[in-house]
C-alpha cells in the first residue's frame, strides 16, 4: 500500500494503520515517509536478514511508542530475546546490515525487471504495475479467467505454482488475480515459469 492510498484511507476512516510491509527495505527507488504520523510500522528481522531470527521492531509516533514503553508487559518482562537484541543492536551500530541490504536490492531489482518483462512478453493480457521493490508481483487477468482453475492446470501439467488472488480476499473475491513470487528463483527460472503459466492459460481459455 502506497502512502497516497494510506493517506486517502485515513481521510475516510480516522484510525491508525498497521503497516507490516517489510519490502520497504528492498525498494530500489528510495523510501517514503509517513509525515502525517498515522501509520504504525511493524518489522521483523526474520524477513529481511535471517529466517530464524524471531526479532522485530515497531516504528510509530512518539505518543504510541511511549504507551508501549509504559505497558506492564514491557516494564516487567522486557525484551523476550535480550541476547539476540544486543547482537542486532551492535550490528546496526556497526552498519553490518547495510552491505547485505544493498546486495539484496540489486538482486531483487534485477529479478523484478526480468519477471515483469516476461509477463509483458508472454502474458500480455496480464494487467499489473511494476513494484518499486519487494518480492511479489500482483497481476490481474481478464474477468473470465479463474486463477484457482489456472493454478490447478499449472500444478498438474506444467509444474509451476503461484498464489491465486482469492486466498487473500476475506470476501472470496479477486478470482482473476494472481500473485507471483521472485524471492527463491533466479531469472532463468522466472522466465520459464511465466512461459508455462502462459501455456496453461492457452489451454483453459
Secondary structure, DSSP 4 states (H G I P E B T S, - for coil): --HHHHHHHHHHS-S-EEE--GGGGG-SS-----TTS-EEEEEEHHHHT-TT---EEEE--HHHHHHHHTSHHHHHH--S-HHHHHHHHHHHHHTHHHHHHHHHHHHHHHHHHHHHHHHHHH-TT-B----SSSSEEEEE--TT--HHHHHHHIIIII----EEGGGG-TTS--TTEEEEE-SS--HHHHHHHHHHHHHHHHHH-
